[in-house]
């Protein structure tokens, strides 16, 4: 599923959905504001309009809570899927949530969360529906909104560009969510130095030529590292 607002961002999300549908023949949904005038007849993709707020991160959390699926993979609009990823659902037999570490920072300022409980990137998140997950997501949305009004510690809110990840980390720890940490192959952040071992399956970061990026990242297999990849 996707959540995107603004014509340009919605178009980017559509492109990501097309890349995913080439490899993952499961229903996809895009929460879009405004809905695209011509989605191009993307088979397997449904469009759900929503009324956007002034904060796309808050809209994202709200729309994640609206997911119609029992098991969901959320993808940011600036992602590109190079391979199958539906096997992530198998992880949800044992875990509530699957997400990758956020490269470049660890969210150490929150006094209520242990330093070693690292921040997760919410641009690729898988979860299963259920009471515990619903309670966590409701608290995530409420906490994030409250922190935007009054950040309780440095980097909790506006100072990080309205980012939703500190509140995600806080609430995940608070609710004791069972989280499996994905390797970077499932959320390869192009704007940071990166490393991979297997096939990079999800590229995360805007770029003019994702096919070229995919070819570079997956030219060889085994332990390898890369500098930041710029568009």
ROLOMI-191003 format. One line per field, with one value per residue (C-alpha): residue number from 1; residue in three letters; x, y, z. Coordinates in nm, 4 decimals, decimal comma, m for minus. Example, Ala and Ser with C-alpha at 12.3 -4.5 7.8 and 13.67 -1.06 7.14 Angstrom:
2
k: (1 2) .
r: (ala ser) .
east: (1,2300 1,3670) .
north: (m0,4500 m0,1060) .
up: (0,7800 0,7140) .
***
This chain:
231
k: (1 2 3 4 5 6 7 8 9 10 11 12 13 14 15 16 17 18 19 20 21 22 23 24 25 26 27 28 29 30 31 32 33 34 35 36 37 38 39 40 41 42 43 44 45 46 47 48 49 50 51 52 53 54 55 56 57 58 59 60 61 62 63 64 65 66 67 68 69 70 71 72 73 74 75 76 77 78 79 80 81 82 83 84 85 86 87 88 89 90 91 92 93 94 95 96 97 98 99 100 101 102 103 104 105 106 107 108 109 110 111 112 113 114 115 116 117 118 119 120 121 122 123 124 125 126 127 128 129 130 131 132 133 134 135 136 137 138 139 140 141 142 143 144 145 146 147 148 149 150 151 152 153 154 155 156 157 158 159 160 161 162 163 164 165 166 167 168 169 170 171 172 173 174 175 176 177 178 179 180 181 182 183 184 185 186 187 188 189 190 191 192 193 194 195 196 197 198 199 200 201 202 203 204 205 206 207 208 209 210 211 212 213 214 215 216 217 218 219 220 221 222 223 224 225 226 227 228 229 230 231) .
r: (unk unk unk unk unk unk unk unk unk unk unk unk unk unk unk unk unk unk unk unk unk unk unk unk unk unk unk unk unk unk unk unk unk unk unk unk unk unk unk unk unk unk unk unk unk unk unk unk unk unk unk unk unk unk unk unk unk unk unk unk unk unk unk unk unk unk unk unk unk unk unk unk unk unk unk unk unk unk unk unk unk unk unk unk unk unk unk unk unk unk unk unk unk unk unk unk unk unk unk unk unk unk unk unk unk unk unk unk unk unk unk unk unk unk unk unk unk unk unk unk unk unk unk unk unk unk unk unk unk unk unk unk unk unk unk unk unk unk unk unk unk unk unk unk unk unk unk unk unk unk unk unk unk unk unk unk unk unk unk unk unk unk unk unk unk unk unk unk unk unk unk unk unk unk unk unk unk unk unk unk unk unk unk unk unk unk unk unk unk unk unk unk unk unk unk unk unk unk unk unk unk unk unk unk unk unk unk unk unk unk unk unk unk unk unk unk unk unk unk unk unk unk unk unk unk unk unk unk unk unk unk) .
east: (0,0000 0,0965 m0,0055 0,0693 m0,0534 0,0132 0,0003 0,3760 0,4039 0,0991 0,2580 0,5755 0,3743 0,2030 0,5430 0,6496 0,3289 0,3937 0,7426 0,6029 0,3221 0,5721 0,7048 0,4285 0,0892 m0,1100 m0,3649 m0,2130 m0,3861 m0,2828 m0,4357 m0,4100 m0,4902 m0,5931 m0,6669 m0,4849 m0,6881 m0,5484 m0,3782 m0,3024 m0,5107 m0,2704 m0,4142 m0,4167 m0,4044 m0,6999 m0,7093 m0,8591 m0,9041 m0,8596 m0,8760 m0,5173 m0,4023 m0,1090 0,1209 0,1808 0,3457 0,0308 m0,1742 0,0574 m0,0027 m0,3772 m0,3871 m0,1755 m0,4432 m0,6991 m0,5267 m0,7905 m0,5526 m0,4857 m0,1152 0,0232 0,3487 0,3667 0,6018 0,6963 0,6221 0,9959 1,0644 1,1369 1,0827 1,3269 1,2233 0,9574 0,8923 0,5642 0,7587 0,7857 0,4378 0,5881 0,7697 0,4348 0,3579 0,5886 0,6252 0,3887 0,6000 0,8936 1,1069 1,4701 1,7022 1,7159 2,0690 2,2561 2,0861 1,9664 1,7068 1,9048 1,7355 1,4172 1,4660 1,1971 1,3563 1,6838 1,9691 2,0237 1,6651 1,7459 1,5220 1,3515 1,2833 0,9101 0,9411 0,9078 0,6976 0,5145 0,2604 m0,0282 m0,3700 m0,4776 m0,5691 m0,2123 m0,1018 m0,4129 m0,3469 0,0165 m0,0724 m0,3400 m0,0872 0,1753 m0,0608 m0,1650 0,1916 0,3248 0,0547 0,1236 0,4984 0,4458 0,2690 0,5192 0,8348 0,9336 1,3014 1,5466 1,4661 1,1233 0,9216 0,9612 1,3382 1,3554 1,1377 0,8174 0,9582 0,7360 1,0093 1,0939 0,7287 0,7248 1,0272 0,8784 0,5455 0,6971 0,8994 0,6061 0,3731 0,6328 0,5765 0,7396 0,9597 1,1867 1,4567 1,4879 1,8256 1,9050 1,8207 1,4541 1,4967 1,8144 1,8479 2,0289 2,1094 2,3392 2,6485 2,5141 2,5976 2,4293 2,4926 2,1966 1,9776 1,8569 1,4808 1,3599 1,5461 1,4386 1,5239 1,4334 1,6295 1,5885 1,6972 1,6046 1,6904 2,0479 2,0643 1,9289 2,1835 2,4661 2,3532 2,2862 2,5708 2,7362 2,6266 2,8066 2,9263 2,9628 2,9394 2,8443 2,8788 2,5594 2,3783 2,2638 2,0068) .
north: (0,0000 0,3622 0,7001 1,0059 1,3633 1,6131 1,5295 1,4834 1,2538 1,0531 1,0026 0,8817 0,6393 0,5052 0,4370 0,2519 0,0472 m0,0523 m0,1695 m0,3760 m0,5310 m0,6670 m0,8967 m0,9198 m1,0291 m0,9330 m0,6520 m0,3047 0,0081 0,3724 0,6291 0,9364 1,3050 1,3978 1,0685 1,0506 1,1557 0,8695 0,5934 0,4133 0,1050 m0,0529 m0,4025 m0,5032 m0,1464 0,0254 0,3978 0,5303 0,9084 1,0862 1,4399 1,5466 1,7454 1,9840 1,7058 1,4095 1,2077 1,2288 1,1320 0,8368 0,6961 0,7528 0,5733 0,2856 0,2374 0,2204 m0,0687 m0,3164 m0,6126 m0,8684 m0,8417 m0,5261 m0,3973 m0,0182 0,1439 0,5111 0,6671 0,7107 0,3379 0,1036 m0,2702 m0,4890 m0,8372 m1,0307 m0,9121 m1,0844 m1,3465 m1,0793 m1,1893 m1,5155 m1,3178 m1,2064 m1,5620 m1,4887 m1,1103 m0,8140 m0,5769 m0,5945 m0,2887 m0,1997 0,0155 0,3845 0,4423 0,7493 0,7981 0,5947 0,8103 0,8333 1,1399 0,9756 0,9350 0,6646 0,4248 0,2332 0,3643 0,0211 0,0108 0,1668 0,3793 0,2047 0,3479 0,3682 0,3871 0,0077 m0,1527 m0,4854 m0,5678 m0,7951 m0,6749 m0,7399 m0,5720 m0,5144 m0,3669 m0,1487 m0,0101 0,0574 0,2402 0,4493 0,5506 0,6195 0,8592 1,0305 1,0542 1,1880 1,4561 1,5591 1,5758 1,8022 2,0474 2,0193 1,8088 1,6485 1,6135 1,7175 1,5734 1,4526 1,6664 1,9718 1,9807 1,6596 1,7855 1,6434 1,2899 1,0187 0,7723 0,8915 0,8440 0,5014 0,3950 0,5320 0,3558 0,0296 0,0099 0,1216 m0,1427 m0,4218 m0,4900 m0,8021 m0,6553 m0,8312 m0,6071 m0,6390 m0,6368 m0,3368 m0,5351 m0,4686 m0,0951 0,0230 0,3952 0,5536 0,8803 0,7098 0,4927 0,1404 m0,2273 m0,5414 m0,9142 m1,0544 m0,9048 m0,5531 m0,5849 m0,2366 0,0805 0,3749 0,7270 0,9435 0,8786 0,9420 0,5919 0,3173 0,0439 0,1665 0,1861 m0,1685 m0,2912 m0,1305 m0,2623 m0,6158 m0,6511 m0,8927 m1,0755 m1,1249 m0,8613 m0,5257 m0,1584 0,1573 0,5319 0,7417 0,7223 1,0599 1,1263) .
up: (0,0000 m0,0559 0,0811 m0,1267 m0,1669 m0,4438 m0,8131 m0,8462 m0,5455 m0,6534 m0,9954 m0,8249 m0,6129 m0,9257 m1,0803 m0,7658 m0,7689 m1,1295 m1,0359 m0,7482 m0,9507 m1,2016 m0,9302 m0,6690 m0,7947 m0,4892 m0,4482 m0,4179 m0,2892 m0,3230 m0,0915 m0,3132 m0,2749 m0,5320 m0,7078 m1,0421 m1,3434 m1,5479 m1,3481 m1,6722 m1,6074 m1,3585 m1,3085 m0,9440 m0,8107 m0,6474 m0,5743 m0,2502 m0,2278 0,1033 0,2349 0,3045 0,6038 0,5950 0,7149 0,4794 0,7580 0,9673 0,6625 0,6057 0,9540 0,9250 0,5905 0,7167 0,9795 0,6972 0,5211 0,3985 0,4234 0,6961 0,6144 0,4606 0,3171 0,3140 0,0633 0,0422 m0,2939 m0,3655 m0,3764 m0,6643 m0,6356 m0,8263 m0,7117 m0,5265 m0,1713 m0,0822 0,1121 0,3816 0,4814 0,6079 0,8780 1,0120 1,1208 1,4156 1,4304 1,4429 1,2355 0,9943 0,9146 0,8418 1,0486 0,9682 0,8344 0,9508 1,2897 1,5842 1,7677 2,0903 2,2441 2,3722 2,7497 2,7699 2,5203 2,5667 2,3539 2,1955 2,0634 1,7295 1,5109 1,2216 0,8779 0,8134 0,4351 0,4104 0,6831 0,6925 0,9615 1,0420 1,1507 1,5083 1,8319 1,9500 1,6193 1,5970 1,9457 1,8579 1,5364 1,7057 1,9711 1,7038 1,5291 1,8524 1,9830 1,6544 1,6390 1,9995 1,9383 1,6401 1,8677 2,1510 2,0937 2,4269 2,3357 2,0655 1,7204 1,8311 1,5936 1,3759 1,4123 1,2061 0,9237 1,0741 1,0601 1,2059 1,3006 1,6557 1,7549 1,5843 1,7891 2,1106 2,0659 1,9451 2,2658 2,4811 2,3373 2,3304 1,9620 1,8208 1,5485 1,3025 1,1554 0,7795 0,6060 0,3850 0,0707 0,1519 0,2071 0,0382 0,1173 m0,1746 0,0035 0,2561 0,2210 0,1979 0,1978 0,0728 0,0513 m0,1416 m0,4115 m0,3391 m0,3667 m0,2727 m0,3663 m0,1512 m0,2666 m0,5624 m0,8811 m1,2523 m1,3569 m1,1131 m1,3612 m1,3743 m0,9954 m0,9703 m1,2252 m1,0283 m0,6902 m0,8170 m1,0660 m0,8240 m0,5117 m0,1824 0,0647 m0,1111 m0,0226 m0,2098 m0,1643 m0,1632 m0,4952 m0,6230 m0,8936) .
***
